[in-house]
Amino acid sequence: MVTGMPKYEVYAPLSEFEWPGSEAELIPGFWLRRRVQKPELRGLNAGLALDEQDTITMVDHWLEFQWTEAETPSAAEWVNLALLAFWLTKPTKAHATHRFQLDCGPPQGRLDRTSRLLDRFAWVPGATAAAFDDADVRSAGLYLPTLAGLCRARGRLNDALVLTLTGCWSHKWQVALICHAAAAEAILTYSTGPGITRRLSTSYACLVATTPTDRDTAFREFAALYGSRSDIMHGRTYNVPQSDRLSTLARFGNALRNLWRVVLSSQFALQALEGTDVQRQTWFTAHEAGYTPPP
């Protein structure tokens, strides 16, 4: 806990977030609230353009929490982690356009802040869910504290978080797919030796599936998706038909989402994957014992 630093009430309006509920405490002190009127922003919104003011007036739900200067995660990271928790639950169009920070100190000397969020979650047309239900919001609340812990640790899985977020923000399909692939690799890799596609695909399959048949299906899917990544990296984008590019990106997003869900739900996985390459390899070897991937 950081002491002696300014404390802020933080508000972030959620655009295109559909949920019939009124409020939910995702983690202690971190709220998702429906508001008929926007919160009192002490004039911070007055400097926004008219279309921006219209945007924050029309949204139904806001993220609301307190944050102390210099704490990790930062206020910006908390908003991003909450959006990522929603993304892990299901792909939607939800995104935040602004972040307002109201100084909780005495009126004299207050330093309120407004931030325009230019890095906004993108989505693949036709590959998003229409709305959240209460179970989805509860799931996001379960993911959020673990995501925050990874952010604080600044370890190997935080690299995967950053890459996942960057992929979610990217509006170019090649960039988004490369970032999703890099995020998956940051989670799964333990060696720089040859045969990386087969090695990653095997590790992925054994994490997200349990039966041999399901593992074979997962292996083939990841190998095909990673092949698209290689085509982009090596200047062979023409190998990915234009009509398939967005659907391939959506499939990679789903694969990465499934991978994160498994990792975040297992303390054993989290501990192993934050370890060294040797520790990772030992854990994956035990996890993959008895499975022979397709040729």
C-alpha positions, 0 to 999 in steps of 0.5 A: 500500500502506497501512503502519503500519495494523492488518492483519486476516484476513477470513473470510466464510461463503457461504450457498447457494453450491454448488461441488464444489471444495475451494479456489481462489485467485481472485486472489493472496491471496484464497481460496475454501475449503471447510471441514469445520469453521468457521475459528478465529474466536477467539470472535467467533461466541459473541455471535451468536444460535443461528440465526446460529451454526447458519448459519455452522456449516452453510456449506461455503465461505468467502471468506478474505483479508488486509486492511489498515486504510484500504486500498481496497477495504475489507474489506466492498467485497472481499466484495461484489466477490467476490459480484458476480463470482460474480453476473456468472458466473451468477445464484445464491442465493449470499450472505454473512451475516457478515464476521469480521475477526481482528487479526493483531497481538500478542495484547495490544491486538487488535481483532477485529470481527464484522459482520452483513451485512444487505445480502444478495444477493437472487434471482428465484425460478426464475431462478437456476443450481443450482451453480458448476463450476470454470470458473465459479469461474475466470471469477469470478476473472478478473472480480474484479481488474478490479472491484477496480480500478474500485472503487479508481478511484472513477470513472464505472464505480464508480457503475455498480458501486454501482448494480448491487450495490444492485439485487442487494440489493433485495427490491422488484422496482421498486427492483431494476429501477430500479437495474439500469436506472441501472447500465446507463445509467451504463455507456452514457450520454454525452448528456443530450439527447432520445432516450435510450431509442434511444441507450442501446439502440443502444449496448447492442446494439453492445456485446453483439452483432456481427451485424446480426440479433443487434444488432437482437434486443439493441436490441429487448430493451433498449428493451423493458426500459428501457420498463419502467423508464420505466413505474415511474419515471413511476407507470405500474407497472400497465403491467407485468403482475403476472405478468411483473414478476419475469421482467422483472427477471430479464431486466434482470439478464441484460442488465446481466450481459451488458453488464458481461461485455463491458466487463470483458473489454475494456481499450479499453471500460474506458478509454473508459467511464471518460472524459468524455461527449465521449470516450465519444461518440467511442468509441461512434460508432466502435463503432456505425459501419455499424449502423442500429437498427430503427425 
